[in-house]
Amino acid sequence: MAWKPRLGHALRRVRVFKEAEKLSRRSRDDGQAGSLSYCSRCEHCLVGIPNTLVISWIERESERMPRLKPIRIASWLNVGLTVGLTVGSGVVCMAFSALGGHPSFGPAHDGPAYNSPAYIGYDQARPILDALKQVLPPELQSLPAQNASALWDQWVAARDRQIRSRLERGDEDSLVNFLLFGTSFTTQKRLTIEFLAEVGRKQANAGSSVSPEGADLMATVRARADDLVRGMQAPGQNERLTFVRRLLERKGYTLTDQASRNRARDFLLASFARVLGDQASYAESLENARKTGDASQEFAERSRLYRERGLSSDTSLFPDFAIAETLAAMKSRGLLAPGSVRRVAIVGPGLDFTDKQDGYDFYPLQSVQPFAVMDSLLRLGLSSPQSLGVATFDLSPRINDHLAQAAASARRGIGYTVQLPFDTGRGLKQGLSDYWSGFGGHIGTPVQPAPVPPAFEQTRVRAIRVRPELVTRLTPVDLNIVLQRLQLDPGDKFDLIIATNILVYYDTFEQSLALANVASMLRPSGFLLSNNGLTELPSIPMHSVDYQTVVYSDRPGDGDHIVWYQRTGQ
Ligand SMILES: C[S@@+](CC[C@H](N)C(=O)[O-])C[C@H]1O[C@@H](n2cnc3c(N)ncnc32)[C@H](O)[C@@H]1O
């Protein structure tokens, strides 16, 4: 559902717009980012591969691969619309994702046991339905009064299934990241952001013909796809290869003979082509928002950019640095008192499959954010190690299982090891470097990191073994924040909820439902921290207090605005 400009007028009272204008002014005054156009770091921020290159490649490949034909049409539609924008501007900040069940996890840990989450009821959702009439899905626009509640419940259950089904496409996006960046299955060069940027520049000068660099890129993708198929045939202990093999098997691709392996390889190439088409459409949305010259509109568009894409589980240290800086700012403003944060929830903790920036695949899959948040809270003295509990809310069985297993191992005395890669060649800011160097000091001890493959010559790695007693404080809960909430006694409500790079996957209406669910689980005056600008409706007792801008690197627009929302009323 697109956010029509008309809605901007209808929702003039929406606070976030005013806030966003204020933030925008403030960043200009501060000489900071200058606008609210920051990228979400959960995604690759790539220089555009010009569409001429993509189109000619797709054309060529589709001669050979009938399977690509439908994608070709889709890509033409997406890409064709944006040729002028991407080729004309040369450099376009594009989205490019990696990675993207049901049982609730309960009492087998030291954290509190939660009851199963409940769906948001019609009475709870009704004020949102009334306020956002213009952007509701058509089937919700005129619910007949006599059975509105029952129809709402049906819609919620169906929508929950639909949202969860987006995980599969997120996994397919991860597959593409692995294909481009992975080093564990190939000796082909990695298709880094810098390399793709270079191809983009060269191809822009080559007009409609394919530049040598463009041809090299496509040959490399092809060779990588062949290597990935070979790797999947014998994955050994490589959990990423096992994961992609299972993903392909679920889609009906076997690797039993040469013909089926060719089909699997073609699927990988088709997925790559699809992702390029998707990128072009995100770039178009952002460019259109930018053209309005309205920073708040642009922030709003960026905040829901991936509303139709697969759900990625990708994660990295960057948003955790931004959260650490935000918590420090809130503490210094007296908004969070020492020792006051005992119950924390992290919505969408993520699982690092193949790092979104550099494609790190040389260490085991890991979740970082829950440990990063614990570390920051303890370092700032906002929490004490004896009383801190962290719930994680995610709808991905893979992530919930991973964290449940971590907590189970911790109960047997085994800590959780977090690998912390840092690329010294990316112009990352000193603050981020300091954060990386000090990470983990309050939750564990440094251990020998995973060996760094030669391909990552500028990458340094630290590793921290998190103390088992802290890992047991994790309580993973299977919960879809858009549609579900925990029903908590007042004394069990959260002091702090963190949601970075997750609400961007939803549109205004679903973000509002999520905000209402978050509000219901926060104690009065508790905080939500998010790097997305959310619509504030009078019926949702949450309002944005301020924000923190955190810059990650020298690259333009590389950072986050973390907005802090406070629970109002009782
Ligand atoms: C891109 S990752 C972000 C990870 C981490 N928060 C970060 O900023 O690096 C998005 C996470 O949100 C989860 N997620 C997506 N939609 C969700 C929903 N409706 N409810 C709960 N979790 C969701 C995904 O499974 C994934 O763990």
The ligand as a Tripos MOL2 file, in Angstrom:
@<TRIPOS>MOLECULE
LIG
   27    29     1     0     0
SMALL
NO_CHARGES

@<TRIPOS>ATOM
      1 C1         17.2620   -7.0370    9.4700 C.3       1 LIG1
      2 S1         17.1460   -7.8960   10.9610 S.3       1 LIG1
      3 C2         17.6970   -6.6770   12.1140 C.3       1 LIG1
      4 C3         18.5220   -7.2590   13.2230 C.3       1 LIG1
      5 C4         18.9770   -6.2690   14.2810 C.3       1 LIG1
      6 N1         17.8460   -5.7030   14.9830 N.3       1 LIG1
      7 C5         19.8330   -5.1870   13.6970 C.2       1 LIG1
      8 O1         19.4350   -4.0260   13.6860 O.co2     1 LIG1
      9 O2         20.9390   -5.4900   13.2450 O.co2     1 LIG1
     10 C6         15.3810   -7.9270   11.2210 C.3       1 LIG1
     11 C7         14.9510   -8.8210   12.3440 C.3       1 LIG1
     12 O3         13.5760   -8.6020   12.6310 O.3       1 LIG1
     13 C8         12.8880   -9.8530   12.6420 C.3       1 LIG1
     14 N2         11.4930   -9.5540   12.2940 N.ar      1 LIG1
     15 C9         10.9870   -9.1550   11.1080 C.ar      1 LIG1
     16 N3          9.6750   -8.9430   11.2060 N.ar      1 LIG1
     17 C10         9.3280   -9.1900   12.4870 C.ar      1 LIG1
     18 C11         8.0990   -9.1420   13.1960 C.ar      1 LIG1
     19 N4          6.9670   -8.7820   12.5950 N.pl3     1 LIG1
     20 N5          8.0960   -9.4690   14.5030 N.ar      1 LIG1
     21 C12         9.2490   -9.8450   15.1110 C.ar      1 LIG1
     22 N6         10.4290   -9.9080   14.4870 N.ar      1 LIG1
     23 C13        10.4820   -9.5890   13.1860 C.ar      1 LIG1
     24 C14        13.6650  -10.6930   11.6570 C.3       1 LIG1
     25 O4         13.4160  -12.0750   11.8010 O.3       1 LIG1
     26 C15        15.0810  -10.2810   12.0340 C.3       1 LIG1
     27 O5         15.5130  -10.9210   13.1950 O.3       1 LIG1
@<TRIPOS>BOND
     1     1     2 1
     2     2     3 1
     3     2    10 1
     4     3     4 1
     5     4     5 1
     6     5     6 1
     7     5     7 1
     8     7     8 2
     9     7     9 1
    10    10    11 1
    11    11    12 1
    12    11    26 1
    13    12    13 1
    14    13    14 1
    15    13    24 1
    16    14    15 ar
    17    14    23 ar
    18    15    16 ar
    19    16    17 ar
    20    17    18 ar
    21    17    23 ar
    22    18    19 1
    23    18    20 ar
    24    20    21 ar
    25    21    22 ar
    26    22    23 ar
    27    24    25 1
    28    24    26 1
    29    26    27 1
@<TRIPOS>SUBSTRUCTURE
     1 LIG1         1 GROUP 0 **** ****
